[in-house]
Amino acid sequence: MNEIERRIRDELQRVGSMSFARFMERALLEPELGYYVTSTRRAGRGGDFMTAPELHPILGAAIARLAAATWDRLGRPAPFRWCEYGAGEGTLLLAALERLVRDQHPLVAALQLQVDEANPYRQADLRSALSALPNGGPPLVDKGAPPTSGIIVANEFADALPFHIVVGRAAERLGFAERRVAVDAVTQALSWVEGPLDSEIAQEVTSLMAGWPPLVEGQLAEVSPATAGWARGLRGQITEGVVLVLDYGREGVALRDPTSRMAGTALSYQGHRANPELLGEPGSRDLTAHVDFTLLRAAAVAGGLRHLTSTTQAKFLATAGVDDEIARTRSGPAATLEAAVALRSALAQLMDPRRMGGFAVEIFVAGDSHAATALMDPALPLPGTAAPNRPLV
Ligand SMILES: C[S@@+](CC[C@H](N)C(=O)[O-])C[C@H]1O[C@@H](n2cnc3c(N)ncnc32)[C@H](O)[C@@H]1O
């Protein structure tokens, strides 16, 4: 038994049972021990899961184009902040920066960086990568710095935020119970029990579920007040600009369709293998569920953002104007066979709708009506926001 499990069991001895959201908080973020706070690298080939920026810099290049167009349309404000949630060691941010620097884009001189990253080792990696850039790279500001114009990016962040698991139970007053974690009295293993929601969160969870059709008997579903709270707070992070949330997930209706989602979507990941078993080896496995984009959008808009578009990663890449990036990798003085093969293999994953190409990209706009007019003009869509007008691959 590892130290986190020991601590979880201590807590369970005091409280009897805990929500899965609480279990997740401890398994993922327990100081010095949690899955996302130790020195072990989690994203990438040698880790537990692959993300788009770890696969190839092209997504970073595409977001750089969106950032540059946003900055331009807002009248080139300085500073202009790249604010990233769950930035890891900065792979996406560094790819975007590299693209802007290579283009000698004037945005580089106005850029300011702000990252919200739980892992101190990855933060240190990011700082050291930035310090190796010419002039130490753009300045990095604290999490609490007053908002400026900018772009907010969150790639595969929302799916890692804690969620509750509910189970359809017709006999319960609300039509569901919470699936909670406890120690089994006979086997002494961490196991599931059903019970009411903790009183401090009950109202919020039930209000997030207010529009749901009833769950069928035994159907599991996830609900994340943490994701809703985060999305509601995004508006306050920049004065004007765009917000880009990329992740795997679906609309709420699809996530709770009992014909395809009777068991919900929660999974653990270790060594690139998904496992429906969630309670084993806390702190050694990633814990995640599909993001409910209906809920995320509603919360972001309730917080004051304007919804610009819901698209997919494949469409985003196809319309972000990265053709020159692709051409440069395939021909020209910098082209190599290895780079061309790497790009082709990455695009196959990044644009295949059954793989990362099907990931959702939600784009919002922050700011007054002047900013909205500049950024939401249907006749002049921002890079990545138009409907694709050609085959994707
Ligand atoms: C799935 S990884 C994605 C990393 C990166 N965005 C990428 O695409 O490769 C999730 C990242 O979010 C960070 N993270 C998870 N929960 C967090 C939290 N509550 N606050 C800040 N960062 C968090 C993790 O440390 C990790 O770097």
The ligand as an ORCA input file, in Angstrom:
! r2SCAN-3c Opt
* xyz 0 1
  C      -3.259     15.823    -19.141
  S      -2.001     16.910    -18.653
  C      -1.926     18.002    -20.047
  C      -0.626     18.741    -20.146
  C      -0.492     19.685    -21.336
  N      -1.537     20.671    -21.370
  C      -0.468     18.912    -22.631
  O      -1.386     19.073    -23.415
  O       0.483     18.142    -22.846
  C      -2.795     17.890    -17.415
  C      -1.900     18.952    -16.831
  O      -2.663     19.720    -15.905
  C      -1.960     19.828    -14.666
  N      -2.981     19.913    -13.624
  C      -3.853     18.948    -13.245
  N      -4.690     19.423    -12.299
  C      -4.333     20.711    -12.092
  C      -4.834     21.729    -11.245
  N      -5.855     21.515    -10.426
  N      -4.241     22.952    -11.304
  C      -3.198     23.193    -12.149
  N      -2.687     22.253    -12.962
  C      -3.246     21.025    -12.939
  C      -1.117     18.582    -14.583
  O      -0.004     18.704    -13.742
  C      -0.729     18.390    -16.051
  O       0.440     19.118    -16.371
*
